């Protein structure tokens, strides 16, 4: 089972709000997830975010691969 850390869309139509979740690679984007690590809201000034970095690093040690977008969100 390949596990990834990626964004899952939430909110109303047209809003750019996401959850940062751990899930199986082959599952649907907005389907069930294994763990919730935080949230991210896109915006003009880089957006707002709240991510549990301890859990994020723990999942990286377990072998979960972050998506390119998640890496970009974490580094900003």
PyMOL commands that set and color helices and strands:
alter all, ss='L'
color gray80, all
select helices_A, chain A and resi 53-62+68-75
alter helices_A, ss='H'
color red, helices_A
select strands_A, chain A and resi 3-10+17-24+35-41+48-51+65-66
alter strands_A, ss='S'
color yellow, strands_A
deselect
rebuild
show_as cartoon
